[in-house]
Amino acid sequence: MDVLVVGAGPVGLTAAVELRRWGIGCRLVERLPQRLPFAKAVGVQPRTLEIWDRMGLVRAALDAAVPMRGQLRYVNGTEQPRTDLALPPEVPYGFAALPQYETERILEEHLIRLGGRIERRSELVSFTQDDDGVTSRLVTAAGEEEVRSRYLIGCDGAHSTVRKGLGLGFRGGAFPEEYMLADVEVDWDLPPGYGVRALHRGEDGRVDDLLVCIPLPGRGRYRMSMLVPPELSAAPAAPAAPAESAASAAPAVPAASAAPAASGVAHGLEGGRGPALSDVQTVLDRLSPRPATASALRWSSVFRISHRLVDRYGDGRVLVAGDAAHIHPPTGAQGMNTGIQDAYNLAWKLALTIGGTARPGLLASYDAERRPVGEEVVGRTVRHAAEGVQADPEDPATLLLREAQLLVGYRDSPIVGPPDADGADGDSGAGPAPRPGDRAPDCTGLTGEIATYPQRLYDVLRGGEHVLLLYGTDRESTGGFDELASLTTELTGHQLTSYVILADGARPPAGGTRLPVYRDTRGEFARAYATQAGPTAFVVRPDGYLGTRLYPPTAEGLTAHLARVFRTPRPEGR
């Protein structure tokens, strides 16, 4: 077996789906007997929707989610300026809210379509690794099992067995406050699609009461977060709620889903203690901006928050992702989305490595690229939790793009660049030119030679492998494109697809081309990618980031870049 993935939350499912999509054999094990019906992580960022687009499951997510249009804010009962989540028109997706159990359902169904499955009631208890692979010991419903795999990925959460087994540092701290979560319906008349943040400041200016509501699919349904009252915090572990009625009692959090008592990390849902509907109503009576009655309590829990980051994202053939690598406040809905990007970044590198086409050391770029992202997210969410998002020094437009995770990039990565490959320092008119390591922007208005309707660039990029985009402005500039495409195909072991994009009005090369051709009829590609006056080449990685841009494109430049990622092929006959 190639890869054992431990943990079937959104991060582990993403890793398993992507590995299966690349044709890599993997097993996905999960200690829980079934998917938990809890709306824990609910915010889905635009960048995650772009990833799901490339994975081929975004339509199912869009059908199940509700839009997040903004946030209504209140301080001591006084309405503050509302926040509208409006992104630039070239961004293909907006913000969404989707309960975590729905995210897991969509990913699991996609995994099944690819021939995979979750092996439930299967818990990793220990592992050892050597130069050739990893030996893992599982406890399953059928007994103990020893599993041999080439790699092991720990997506097993804040209390990760994999992280502990590697002996990774996990430095950070915990917030003293306890919170309660509740999934309820409420009858207020606030505009749909908007979150609600209502807080109370005491005479010293400190926040002493808090209500945060995120809309969920369903009429008047929200996931609410509140401070835990002292009497509930002091209560011993017990059934979820007082015996008021079946309608007002919250389902208890199963012990298997709660934080292990001896983990040393106070983060996540706490088993056994579920606030009652009356606890939620008490907070609404104090802080709701409109008179409101809560009903239909679906589930509730008490939870704690820590902020921690591993000192490295893996060791040898064992790697960690998601909450196993970083935990932090839920401010801005960054956690699950960051973990999904961890898994997405790792999967294609692992696939090339296992397939034998990766340059030795490619996997080391996983830590080099993702650990700085985790460090930034932990620091930002801790700062926002303490001071509020509005206290961030960035201008609102930049802050919104960062919260949407559209500014995540890898300019300092050892496998992109070089940064001055084309000397493009100008501005495209819509923003700075995207550099190697930046997210590859989308655009519309591309027409093919047969399908004449306008298409998105992301439609062209969808598929999961490296893509070479060769942009031409006239017949002379495109003359060598076929030769460059043949070279890159050889250098990557057929792990790259090439396309020609012609400026509107440009003629194709004399004698035609064997490459698919798209015409930039609206000039949107030229603006989004800040193309120069002549031919330009862009290599887009499987995770949707620019590997390099070359002006003009040369065989030497492409060879130098691809050698950062791919093993140099041996000459024929050797």
WORASUL-V223591 format. One record per helix or strand of 3 or more residues. SS is the DSSP state (@ for helix, = for strand). FROM is the first residue (numbers start at 1). LEN is the number of residues. Records with the same first field share a line. If there is no record, write none. Layout:
BEGIN
SS = FROM-LEN  FROM-LEN
END
This chain:
BEGIN
= = 3-4  26-5  70-6  118-3  123-7  134-7  143-7  151-4  170-17  194-8  207-9  221-7  268-3  294-17  318-3  446-3  466-7  496-8  516-5  536-5  545-6
@ = 10-12  46-10  58-7  100-14  161-6  230-4  255-3  277-11  322-3  335-21  364-24  389-3  396-8  457-5  476-3  481-11  524-5  555-8
END
